[in-house]
Amino acid sequence: MASSRSIRFKVSVLLVIPLVSLVALWGFATAVTVGDSVSLLSVGTLYDSIGKPAGELGIAVQREHILSAEFLATRSDADRDTLAGQRAVTDQARARLRRQTTGEAAQAAMSDEMRMRHEELMRQVNGLDAIRARIDSGRIGPVGLSQEFTRLPDALRRLFNTLSLSNDLSLYRQSRGITMINQAMDLLSRERALATGALALRSPMTPSEMRLFTRLAANRIFLMDQALPDLEPELRAPFSDMIASSTYARFTTLENHLLTGAEVRSTDWRAAGDALDAAYQRSLTAAAPALVEQATPVAVGVFVRAGVIGVLGLIAVVASLLVSYRVGSGITKELAAVRRAAAELAQTRLPRVMEKLRRGDRVDVEAEAPALKPPGSTSEIHDVADAFNSVQRSAVDAAVEQARLREGVSQAFRNLARRSQSLLQRQLKLLDGMQKQAEDPAALENLFRLDHLTTRMRRHAEGLVILSGGAAGRKWRSSVPMEDVLRGAAAQVEDYARVRIYPTGGTTLVGNAAADMMHLFAEILENATVFSPPGSQVSVRGELVGRGFAVEIEDRGLGLTEDKRAAINERLASPPEFDPADTDRLGFAVVGLLAARYGVEVALRASPYGGTGVVVLIPEQLLGDPEPIEEPPVLTVISVRPGSAEQRAERPGDSGEVPIPADLWKPMRRGADGLPRRVRQANTPPRRAQEPRPPEAEVEGRSPEEARALMSTLQSGWQRGRADDEDGGAKR
């Protein structure tokens, strides 16, 4: 017997070596190389997409600041036109910054802090329009103008501070020095703008303006003194040459004159400021690419370290994979066999067993649940396989036993329902005979009510048979008019008087489907009458359509929510197997089963009357031969009053009265008591009179359904007669 090893040992060997090597080596590689590598790879992208367009916008804003201060002082048309031109330049730079910083490459290269600073910068950029409006209306002074125009450069500087190239200290110092010089250039533009306004008016600066001018000059000089020592000689040279130039000296001389209160011409101040501003621009333009080039050796070193660590990590990974493969392949094969067996049980065996049981076939448990024998030598997996064998055998046994129990319960329900159905059918025949012999109208009315109640009881018994998998049992040998099917369904409803059935033409239904379709319509009509106001009408209409015969049933109730209506339509379209524990909406369960049995489509929809409409589409194969269309005779509506009779001739459909054939009373003969007696089949068309009667209607006289329809007609006439008599007595 092969030696067995515990799964704990194999899993430990499988996981310890790769876990230790991968965590140690790749953790070190991530900490050392990822941060620097990402920063170096994104330097060019950040400079092109953020640094360069942001710097151009900063220069344009500084220029607009100076021209805005001059326009505020003079308010001349020439200065207005000059300012408008500069604003157009600023807008172009602003649009370029928006376009380049919102691209995919720039967004991918930004860190979270960069994105936060970028959003802050864009808020200041969007605020330029509000500042311009205040300038145009003259609602801002020189000091306020200086404060407003410093917000955007400050936001730019905070964004630049987040563009760290790497963790190298030397590069960080160079970058910080360039940023400080850029800030000094912004202070220079603010100095120029503040003094430009006063010189344009040829008046000295106010005390507040002088204090701000002094602070700006001092801060600019301080920033230059702090930045230059941090720069390497190559980067420092352009700025040192600028400070030693005559341009710088000329500007500082004019600056000192303004600080001491000496006279300075505006043209001299503008020329000196423009020259110094250009010198700043040249120096910064040369310094930025040089700073990026200094990062190249650092990048090479970082990538070399990353390569070495990557190679070592690759070796460790390969070794770990080899060990993991040798140890894990055996366990994988064993576990795969168990998994396949479990999947086969859940997806193939159990569904096959359930299908056989539904068909009533015999199930061999040994053949449907063979024992699993996994390969390999892992003892724990063999134990799992034994446990699985026990589980699958128990599952198959439970499925067989449950199916047998379900079939037994269904058979018991069917037997009980069949017995009740037989007794109720006998009771209906007995009531039919009693109705024929009854002479007293009150007794006849009570018999009619008892007949109607028995009919409803028979429908419930048939519903139980259908839910338990059986058929209704009642069948017609010949086709039945669709209108008779609908009226027969209405006769099985408690509030049958509220159901109005409109003419359906000569369409017929095949006899073997008439009873089930009558049951289907009765369940729908019962639901419509129960869930609608007592005095409202439930209308039934039917007509031939392209795919069969469509019946529309509408009530005037409160209706259903869209979700509930969709859920019911889904159950009707795909009725699930009946669950005895689910006793809600048994009528819809019966409708769904009958519809699926005959291929009938049933769908609920919203009714224009506010209630619910049901559309039943009967397929063409269930329709019989149409009845011959005959010219309808003149009909007479009878209103009966004590001691008198009035007759009105109407065509069918002229009013809501119940139409009764004019020759209804002709096939009557007088009895010994002087009362009329009905002659059997006197009003039946020749074709219908020769057809064989249904099994349950083979007794003498009309079928229960025909008797109920006739009694409903007579009862309605009696009620209208009584009402007319009461109204007439009141009038008299």
C-alpha positions in Angstrom: 0.0 0.0 0.0 1.4 3.4 -1.0 2.5 5.6 1.9 0.2 8.5 2.7 1.2 12.0 3.7 -0.9 14.6 5.4 -2.2 17.5 3.4 -0.8 19.8 6.0 2.7 18.8 5.2 2.2 19.1 1.4 0.5 22.5 1.7 3.3 23.7 4.0 5.9 22.7 1.5 3.9 24.2 -1.3 3.5 27.6 0.4 6.4 28.3 2.7 9.3 28.4 0.1 7.5 30.6 -2.5 5.9 32.8 0.1 9.2 33.6 2.0 11.2 34.2 -1.2 8.6 36.2 -3.0 7.7 38.4 0.0 11.3 39.1 0.9 12.7 39.8 -2.6 9.8 41.5 -4.3 9.0 43.4 -1.1 12.5 44.8 -1.1 12.3 45.5 -4.9 9.0 47.3 -4.5 10.2 49.6 -1.7 13.5 50.5 -3.5 12.6 50.8 -7.1 8.9 51.4 -7.7 8.7 55.0 -6.3 11.9 56.3 -8.0 11.1 54.4 -11.3 7.6 55.8 -11.6 8.8 59.3 -10.8 11.6 59.2 -13.4 9.4 57.7 -16.1 6.9 60.5 -15.6 9.3 63.4 -15.5 9.1 64.1 -19.2 5.3 63.7 -19.3 4.9 66.0 -16.3 7.1 68.7 -17.7 5.5 68.7 -21.2 1.9 68.4 -20.0 2.0 70.5 -16.8 5.2 72.4 -16.3 5.5 74.0 -19.7 1.9 75.1 -20.2 1.7 76.3 -16.6 4.8 78.4 -16.9 3.4 80.0 -20.1 0.2 80.8 -18.3 2.1 82.3 -15.4 4.0 84.7 -17.8 0.8 85.7 -19.5 -0.9 86.5 -16.2 2.0 88.6 -15.0 1.9 90.6 -18.2 -1.9 91.0 -17.9 -1.4 92.2 -14.3 0.9 95.0 -15.3 -1.4 96.2 -18.2 -4.5 96.0 -15.9 -2.8 98.3 -13.4 -1.9 100.8 -16.1 -5.5 100.7 -17.4 -6.9 101.3 -14.0 -4.8 104.4 -13.7 -5.5 105.9 -17.1 -8.8 104.4 -18.3 -7.8 105.3 -21.8 -9.0 103.6 -24.9 -5.5 102.8 -26.0 -4.7 101.0 -22.7 -8.0 99.2 -23.0 -7.2 97.8 -26.4 -3.7 96.8 -25.3 -5.2 95.0 -22.2 -7.8 93.3 -24.4 -5.0 91.9 -26.6 -3.1 90.5 -23.6 -6.3 89.0 -22.3 -6.6 87.0 -25.5 -3.1 85.7 -25.1 -3.9 84.7 -21.5 -7.0 82.9 -22.6 -5.1 80.9 -25.2 -2.6 79.9 -22.5 -5.4 79.0 -20.2 -7.1 76.8 -22.8 -3.8 75.1 -23.6 -3.3 74.3 -19.9 -6.8 72.9 -19.6 -6.3 70.7 -22.7 -2.9 69.3 -21.8 -3.5 68.7 -18.1 -6.7 66.9 -18.6 -5.3 64.3 -21.0 -4.9 60.7 -20.2 -1.1 60.8 -20.0 -1.0 63.8 -17.7 -3.7 62.3 -15.4 -1.9 59.0 -15.2 1.4 60.6 -14.3 -0.1 62.8 -11.5 0.0 61.6 -7.9 -2.9 62.3 -5.6 -1.3 65.4 -4.2 -0.7 66.7 -7.7 -4.3 66.2 -8.6 -5.4 68.2 -5.6 -3.0 71.0 -6.4 -4.1 70.9 -10.1 -7.8 71.3 -9.1 -6.8 74.3 -6.9 -4.9 75.8 -9.8 -7.9 75.4 -12.2 -10.2 77.1 -9.7 -7.9 80.1 -9.7 -7.7 80.0 -13.5 -11.5 80.0 -13.8 -11.6 83.0 -11.4 -9.8 85.3 -13.9 -13.0 86.3 -15.4 -14.4 87.7 -12.1 -11.2 89.7 -11.6 -11.5 91.1 -15.1 -15.0 92.2 -14.5 -14.0 94.2 -11.4 -11.2 95.8 -13.4 -13.5 96.9 -16.2 -16.0 98.4 -13.8 -13.2 100.1 -11.7 -14.3 98.4 -8.5 -10.7 97.4 -7.4 -7.6 99.4 -6.4 -3.9 98.8 -7.0 -3.4 96.9 -3.7 -6.4 94.8 -4.2 -5.4 94.1 -7.8 -2.0 92.9 -6.6 -3.6 90.6 -4.1 -6.0 89.1 -6.6 -3.3 88.5 -9.2 -1.0 86.8 -6.8 -3.5 83.9 -6.2 -2.9 82.2 -9.5 1.0 82.3 -9.3 0.8 81.0 -5.8 -1.3 78.0 -6.9 1.2 77.4 -9.8 4.1 77.4 -7.3 2.3 74.9 -5.0 1.7 72.6 -8.0 5.4 72.9 -9.1 6.5 71.9 -5.6 4.7 68.6 -6.0 6.5 67.7 -9.2 9.3 65.9 -7.4 11.7 64.2 -9.7 13.0 61.6 -7.2 14.2 61.1 -3.7 17.7 62.3 -4.7 18.6 65.2 -2.4 20.7 67.1 -4.9 18.0 67.1 -7.5 15.5 68.2 -4.9 17.7 71.2 -4.0 18.1 72.2 -7.6 14.4 72.0 -8.2 13.6 74.0 -5.1 16.1 76.7 -6.2 14.5 77.1 -9.6 11.0 77.3 -8.0 12.3 80.1 -5.7 13.7 82.1 -8.6 10.3 81.7 -10.4 8.6 83.1 -7.3 11.0 86.1 -7.3 10.1 86.7 -11.0 6.4 86.9 -9.9 7.3 89.4 -7.2 9.0 91.5 -9.8 5.9 91.6 -11.9 3.8 92.7 -8.9 6.4 95.5 -8.2 6.1 96.7 -11.7 2.3 96.6 -11.7 2.0 98.5 -8.4 4.4 101.3 -9.5 3.0 101.5 -13.0 -0.3 102.7 -11.8 1.1 105.5 -9.7 3.6 106.6 -12.4 0.8 106.7 -15.0 -1.1 109.1 -12.8 2.2 111.0 -12.1 1.4 110.9 -8.4 3.3 109.3 -5.5 2.2 106.0 -4.2 -0.2 105.9 -1.2 1.2 104.7 2.2 -0.4 101.3 1.8 1.0 101.0 -1.8 4.4 102.0 -0.6 4.4 99.4 2.2 3.4 96.7 -0.2 6.0 97.9 -2.8 8.7 97.8 -0.1 7.8 94.3 1.0 7.7 92.9 -2.5 11.2 94.3 -3.3 12.7 92.9 -0.1 11.2 89.5 -0.6 12.4 89.3 -4.2 15.9 90.1 -3.2 15.7 87.5 -0.3 14.5 84.8 -2.6 17.3 85.3 -5.1 19.9 85.3 -2.3 18.5 82.0 -1.0 18.1 80.2 -4.3 21.4 80.9 -6.0 23.6 79.0 -3.5 21.5 75.8 -3.9 22.0 75.7 -7.7 25.0 73.9 -9.2 27.4 76.1 -11.2 25.8 75.1 -14.5 22.4 76.2 -13.4 23.5 79.2 -11.4 25.5 80.8 -14.2 22.6 82.4 -16.2 21.1 83.9 -13.0 24.5 85.2 -11.7 25.1 86.9 -15.1 21.6 88.5 -14.9 22.2 89.9 -11.5 25.6 91.3 -12.6 24.2 92.8 -15.7 23.5 96.5 -16.3 19.8 95.6 -16.9 19.5 94.4 -13.3 21.5 97.4 -12.0 19.3 99.9 -13.9 16.1 98.3 -12.5 17.4 98.3 -8.9 18.4 102.0 -9.3 14.8 103.0 -10.4 13.5 100.8 -7.6 15.5 102.6 -5.0 14.3 106.0 -6.4 10.8 104.9 -5.9 11.5 103.7 -2.4 13.1 107.1 -1.5 10.4 109.1 -3.2 12.5 110.4 -6.0 11.0 111.1 -9.4 10.9 108.3 -12.0 9.5 108.5 -15.4 6.9 105.8 -16.4 8.7 105.1 -19.7 12.0 104.4 -17.9 10.3 102.2 -15.4 8.5 100.2 -18.1 11.7 99.8 -20.3 13.8 98.7 -17.3 11.1 96.2 -16.1 10.6 94.7 -19.6 14.3 94.2 -20.0 14.7 92.5 -16.6 11.6 90.4 -17.2 13.1 89.2 -20.5 16.4 88.3 -18.7 14.5 86.3 -16.1 12.7 84.4 -18.9 15.9 83.5 -20.7 17.5 82.3 -17.6 14.5 80.1 -16.5 14.1 78.8 -20.0 17.7 77.6 -20.1 17.5 76.2 -16.5 14.5 73.9 -16.9 15.9 71.6 -19.6 19.3 71.5 -17.8 17.5 70.3 -14.6 15.8 67.5 -16.5 19.1 66.4 -18.0 20.7 66.1 -14.6 18.1 63.5 -13.7 19.4 61.1 -16.4 22.4 59.6 -14.4 20.0 59.2 -11.5 17.5 57.4 -13.7 20.2 55.1 -15.0 21.3 54.1 -11.5 17.7 53.4 -10.4 17.1 51.2 -13.4 20.3 49.3 -12.9 19.3 48.6 -9.3 15.9 47.6 -10.5 17.3 45.2 -13.1 19.6 43.5 -10.6 16.8 43.0 -8.1 14.5 41.9 -10.8 16.9 39.2 -12.0 17.4 37.9 -8.4 13.7 37.9 -7.9 13.1 36.1 -11.1 15.5 33.3 -10.1 13.7 33.0 -6.8 10.4 32.9 -8.5 11.5 30.2 -10.9 12.8 28.1 -8.1 9.6 28.6 -6.1 7.5 27.7 -9.2 9.4 24.4 -9.7 8.9 23.3 -6.1 5.3 24.4 -6.1 4.6 22.5 -9.4 6.0 19.2 -8.1 4.2 19.4 -4.9 1.0 21.0 -6.1 0.4 19.0 -9.2 -0.4 15.8 -7.3 -2.9 17.6 -5.0 -4.4 19.3 -8.0 -5.2 16.1 -9.7 -6.8 14.6 -6.6 -8.9 17.6 -5.8 -9.9 18.0 -9.5 -11.3 14.5 -9.4 -13.4 15.4 -6.4 -14.5 18.6 -8.0 -15.6 16.9 -11.2 -17.6 14.4 -9.3 -19.3 17.1 -7.3 -20.1 19.1 -10.5 -21.4 16.0 -12.2 -23.7 15.3 -9.3 -25.1 18.8 -9.2 -25.3 19.5 -12.9 -26.0 16.0 -14.4 -27.0 13.3 -12.0 -29.5 14.9 -9.7 -31.3 16.7 -12.6 -31.4 13.4 -14.5 -32.8 11.6 -11.5 -35.5 14.3 -10.9 -36.5 14.2 -14.6 -36.9 10.4 -14.4 -38.9 10.7 -11.3 -41.2 13.3 -12.9 -41.8 10.9 -15.8 -42.5 8.1 -13.3 -39.5 6.0 -14.4 -37.7 3.7 -12.0 -34.4 5.0 -10.6 -31.4 2.7 -9.8 -29.6 4.5 -6.9 -26.4 2.4 -7.4 -26.2 3.3 -11.1 -27.0 7.0 -10.5 -24.5 7.5 -7.6 -21.4 5.4 -8.3 -18.6 5.6 -5.7 -15.8 8.1 -6.3 -12.2 6.8 -6.2 -9.7 9.7 -6.6 -6.1 9.1 -7.7 -3.1 10.0 -5.6 -1.9 9.2 -2.1 -3.2 12.1 0.1 -5.1 10.5 2.9 -7.2 13.6 3.7 -8.5 13.7 0.1 -9.4 10.0 0.2 -11.4 10.8 3.4 -13.1 13.6 1.6 -13.9 11.3 -1.3 -15.5 8.8 1.1 -17.5 11.5 2.7 -18.6 12.8 -0.7 -19.7 9.3 -1.7 -21.9 9.1 1.4 -23.3 12.6 0.7 -24.2 11.9 -3.0 -25.9 8.6 -2.1 -27.9 10.4 0.6 -28.8 13.2 -1.8 -30.0 10.8 -4.5 -32.0 8.7 -1.9 -33.5 11.9 -0.6 -34.4 13.1 -4.1 -36.1 9.7 -4.8 -38.0 9.7 -1.6 -39.1 13.3 -1.9 -40.3 12.7 -5.4 -42.3 9.6 -4.3 -43.7 11.6 -1.4 -44.7 14.5 -3.7 -46.3 12.1 -6.2 -48.2 10.4 -3.4 -49.5 13.6 -2.0 -50.5 14.8 -5.5 -52.3 11.4 -6.1 -54.1 11.8 -2.8 -55.2 15.3 -3.7 -56.4 14.1 -7.1 -58.4 11.3 -5.7 -60.1 13.5 -3.2 -60.8 16.1 -5.8 -62.2 13.5 -8.2 -64.5 12.2 -5.6 -65.7 15.8 -4.7 -66.0 16.5 -8.4 -68.2 13.4 -9.0 -70.4 14.3 -6.1 -70.8 17.9 -7.2 -71.6 16.8 -10.7 -74.3 14.6 -9.4 -75.6 17.4 -7.3 -75.7 19.7 -10.3 -77.8 17.2 -12.2 -80.1 16.8 -9.3 -80.5 20.6 -9.0 -81.2 20.9 -12.7 -84.1 18.5 -12.3 -85.4 20.3 -9.3 -85.3 23.6 -11.2 -87.3 22.2 -14.1 -90.0 21.0 -11.6 -90.1 24.2 -9.5 -93.2 26.4 -9.9 -92.6 28.9 -7.1 -90.4 31.8 -8.2 -88.8 32.2 -4.7 -88.0 28.5 -4.6 -86.6 28.6 -8.1 -84.4 31.5 -7.2 -83.0 29.6 -4.2 -82.4 26.6 -6.3 -80.6 28.8 -8.8 -78.3 30.2 -6.0 -77.6 26.7 -4.7 -76.8 25.6 -8.3 -74.5 28.5 -8.7 -72.7 27.7 -5.4 -72.3 24.1 -6.4 -70.8 25.1 -9.7 -68.2 27.2 -7.9 -67.4 24.3 -5.6 -66.9 22.1 -8.7 -64.5 24.7 -10.1 -62.5 24.7 -6.9 -62.3 20.9 -7.0 -61.2 21.0 -10.7 -58.5 23.6 -9.7 -57.2 21.1 -7.1 -57.0 18.4 -9.7 -55.1 20.7 -12.1 -52.7 21.8 -9.4 -51.9 18.2 -8.6 -51.1 17.4 -12.2 -54.4 16.0 -13.5 -57.0 17.2 -16.0 -60.5 18.6 -15.4 -62.2 15.5 -16.7 -65.1 17.3 -18.5 -64.9 17.3 -22.3 -67.2 18.1 -25.2 -67.3 15.9 -28.3 -67.9 18.8 -30.7 -66.8 22.4 -30.9 -68.4 24.9 -28.5 -69.1 28.5 -29.4 -66.7 30.9 -27.8 -69.5 33.0 -26.3 -70.9 29.9 -24.6 -67.4 29.2 -23.1 -67.2 32.7 -21.7 -70.8 32.7 -20.4 -70.1 29.3 -18.8 -67.0 30.8 -17.1 -69.0 33.8 -15.9 -71.6 31.4 -14.4 -68.9 30.0 -12.2 -68.1 33.3 -10.6 -69.8 34.6 -7.4 -70.6 38.1 -8.8 -71.6 36.8 -12.2 -74.1 39.7 -12.6 -71.3 42.2 -12.8 -69.7 40.4 -15.8 -70.7 41.8 -19.2 -69.8 39.6 -22.2 -69.8 41.3 -25.5 -70.6 39.4 -28.7 -67.7 37.4 -30.1 -69.0 36.4 -33.5 -69.3 32.8 -34.6 -65.9 31.6 -33.3 -65.9 28.2 -31.7 -63.5 26.3 -29.4 -62.6 22.6 -29.9 -64.5 20.4 -27.5 -61.5 18.8 -25.7 -60.3 22.2 -24.6 -63.6 23.8 -23.7 -63.7 22.7 -20.1 -60.2 23.8 -19.3 -60.5 27.1 -21.1 -63.8 27.8 -19.3 -62.0 27.1 -16.0 -59.1 29.4 -17.0 -61.5 32.3 -17.8 -63.5 31.6 -14.6 -60.3 32.0 -12.5 -59.5 35.3 -14.2 -63.1 36.6 -13.9 -63.2 35.6 -10.2 -60.0 37.6 -9.6 -61.4 40.6 -11.5 -64.7 40.7 -9.5 -63.0 40.2 -6.1 -60.5 42.9 -6.6 -62.8 45.6 -8.0 -65.6 47.7 -6.4 -68.9 45.8 -5.8 -70.9 47.9 -8.1 -68.4 48.1 -11.0 -68.5 46.1 -14.2 -66.1 43.5 -15.5 -66.1 43.6 -19.3 -65.2 40.7 -21.6 -64.5 41.2 -25.3 -63.1 38.8 -27.9 -62.1 38.9 -31.5 -60.1 37.0 -34.1 -56.5 38.2 -34.5 -53.6 37.1 -36.7 -52.4 34.4 -34.3 -55.7 33.1 -33.0 -58.5 34.5 -30.8 -57.8 37.2 -28.3 -60.0 37.7 -25.2 -59.7 41.0 -23.2 -61.0 41.1 -19.6 -60.9 44.4 -17.8 -62.0 45.4 -14.3 -62.2 48.8 -12.7 -60.3 48.1 -9.5 -57.3 49.7 -8.0 -54.9 47.9 -10.3 -51.5 46.5 -9.6 -48.1 48.1 -9.3 -45.8 47.7 -12.2 -43.4 45.4 -10.2 -46.3 43.1 -9.1 -47.7 43.0 -12.6 -44.3 42.1 -14.1 -43.8 39.3 -11.5 -47.3 37.8 -12.2 -46.7 38.0 -16.0 -43.4 36.2 -15.5 -45.1 33.4 -13.5 -47.8 33.1 -16.1 -45.3 32.9 -19.0 -43.1 30.3 -17.2 -45.2 28.7 -14.5 -43.0 27.0 -11.8 -43.7 23.6 -10.4 -46.6 24.0 -7.9 -45.4 24.4 -4.3 -48.1 23.4 -1.7 -46.5 25.8 0.8 -47.3 28.7 -1.5 -51.0 29.4 -1.1 -51.1 32.9 -2.4 -52.7 33.5 -5.8 -53.8 29.9 -6.4 -56.0 31.1 -9.2 -53.0 32.5 -11.1 -51.2 29.2 -10.5 -54.1 27.3 -12.2 -54.2 29.8 -15.0 -50.5 29.4 -15.6 -50.6 25.6 -15.7 -53.6 25.5 -18.1 -52.0 28.1 -20.3 -48.8 26.1 -20.5 -50.7 22.9 -21.2 -52.6 24.4 -24.2 -50.0 26.9 -25.5 -52.2 29.9 -24.5 -50.6 33.2 -23.8 -51.9 35.2 -20.8 -50.6 38.7 -19.9 -51.7 41.4 -17.5 -51.6 45.0 -18.4 -52.8 48.3 -17.0 -56.4 49.1 -17.8 -57.5 52.6 -19.0 -60.2 52.4 -16.4 -57.6 52.3 -13.6 -57.9 48.6 -12.9 -56.2 45.6 -14.5 -56.6 44.2 -17.9 -55.9 40.6 -18.9 -55.3 39.5 -22.5 -55.7 35.8 -23.3 -54.5 34.7 -26.7 -55.9 31.3 -27.8 -53.8 29.7 -30.6 -55.4 28.8 -33.9 -55.1 25.0 -33.3 -57.6 25.3 -30.4 -60.3 27.0 -32.6 -63.0 25.0 -34.2 -65.0 25.6 -37.3 -66.9 28.9 -37.2 -70.7 28.8 -36.8 -72.8 29.8 -39.8 -73.8 33.5 -39.6 -77.6 34.0 -39.8 -79.6 37.2 -40.0 -80.7 37.8 -36.4 -84.4 38.1 -35.8 -86.1 41.0 -34.1 -85.6 40.5 -30.4 -88.1 41.4 -27.7 -87.1 42.6 -24.2 -89.7 41.7 -21.7 -90.3 43.7 -18.6 -92.7 41.8 -16.3 -95.1 43.6 -14.0 -97.8 42.1 -11.8 -100.9 41.9 -13.9 -99.4 43.4 -17.1 -96.8 42.8 -19.7 -95.1 45.3 -22.0 -92.9 44.4 -24.9 -90.3 46.4 -26.8 -88.7 45.2 -30.0 -85.0 46.0 -30.3 -82.0 44.9 -32.3 -79.2 43.2 -30.4 -76.7 45.7 -29.0 -79.2 48.7 -29.1 -79.2 49.0 -25.3 -77.9 47.2 -22.1 -81.0 45.0 -21.8 -80.8 41.2 -22.0 -81.9 40.1 -25.5 -84.5 37.3 -25.6 -85.8 35.8 -28.9 -89.2 37.0 -29.8 -90.5 33.5 -30.2 -89.2 32.3 -26.8 -92.6 31.5 -25.5 -93.9 29.8 -28.7 -92.4 26.4 -27.9 -94.5 26.3 -24.7 -97.5 24.2 -23.9 -100.1 24.7 -21.2 -100.1 22.3 -18.3 -103.0 21.1 -16.2 -102.6 24.2 -14.0 -102.8 26.6 -16.9 -99.1 27.5 -16.7 -96.9 27.3 -19.8 -94.5 24.3 -20.1 -91.2 24.4 -22.1 -90.9 22.1 -25.1 -87.5 20.4 -25.2 -85.1 21.7 -27.9 -87.8 23.8 -29.5 -85.4 26.8 -29.8 -82.3 24.8 -30.6 -80.9 25.2 -34.2 -81.2 22.1 -36.2 -77.5 21.4 -36.2 -77.1 21.8 -32.5 -80.2 19.8 -31.8 -78.7 16.8 -33.7 -75.3 17.0 -31.9 -74.7 14.5 -29.1 -75.0 16.0 -25.6 -71.9 16.1 -23.3 -71.7 13.2 -20.8 -72.8 15.2 -17.9 -75.8 16.7 -19.8 -77.3 13.5 -21.2 -80.2 13.7 -18.8 -83.5 15.1 -20.1 -83.5 18.8 -20.6 -80.9 21.5 -20.8 -77.3 21.1 -19.5 -76.4 22.8 -16.1 -74.6 25.6 -18.0 -77.5 26.3 -20.3 -79.9 26.2 -17.4 -77.9 28.7 -15.5 -77.7 31.0 -18.4 -81.5 30.8 -18.9 -82.2 31.3 -15.2 -79.8 34.3 -15.1 -81.8 35.8 -18.0 -85.1 35.2 -16.3 -83.9 36.5 -13.0 -82.6 39.7 -14.5 -86.1 40.2 -16.2 -87.9 39.6 -12.9 -85.7 42.1 -11.1 -86.2 44.8 -13.8 -90.0 44.0 -13.7 -90.1 44.5 -10.0 -88.1 47.7 -10.2 -90.3 49.1 -13.0 -93.4 48.2 -10.9 -92.0 50.0 -7.9 -91.2 53.0 -10.0 -94.6 53.0 -11.6 -96.4 52.7 -8.2 -94.4 55.6 -6.9 -95.4 57.7 -9.9 -99.0 56.7 -9.6 
